């Protein structure tokens, strides 16, 4: 990355970066970003902006201010923000969702770093490719996972959800699968799992987008069954590093951010 700030200010100008979302007090992003700014010797800060849907346009407009560095975007605002910025990256356009806003002078450019971070995680879990994947959940996370699976050339993808009763086919679908992805909120902030431990097996890789607790119960039970399994902390770190690089135009201090994430999640982030 070029050592030139994308936000248009000097490195010694204190800027405020935000995470736009709703119900986001659980986020580990502030800890990572604070560690990154310290490691880079920058005076910036990163704050949570818990905003209701009808407050999103004003929150995005505020990012045009001279002291605004940019923003991350999380649930449930990623799709809405994609309609409010001045331009979209190819990934954001493909996903119809924005999780990073970069201020480029007076313009706001929407990016999506979730997609490459998920693609990276799939490569770690299934380096030999994916013949058949089962994705639990059809919300924004589920759609991002399906796009990532298309990018890595997965052969067949089944999407299961409770709302249409398709989750009843879970055991049947998993019988021939080599990857399971949990894109539901089940297991976040609890010791629940959306999958009975009895259907997990050594040749079924597992990716859980949840990262609190870390590892999640699904990941712990998959590992106990001998499977290669990963919780969402690695994806969180991957998208955060890419966000920082888009904002600042310089390489992210990955190890400092990884250490901060590990501490934030109780020393077991697996990132």
Secondary structure, DSSP 8 states (H G I E B T S, - for coil): --SS-TTSS-TTS--EEEEEESS-TT--HHHHHHHHHHHHT---EEEEEE--GGGHHHHHHGGGSTTEEEEEE-TT-HHHHHTTSSEE-HHHHHHT--SEEEEETTEEEEE--HHHHHHHHHHHH-TT--SEEEEE--SHHHHHHHHHHHHTT-SEEEEE-TTTTGGGGHHHHHHT-SEEEE-SSTTTTSS--SS-GGG--TT-EEEE---SSSS-HHHHHHHHTT--EE-THHHHHHHHHHHHHHHHSS---HHHHHHHHHHHTTS----
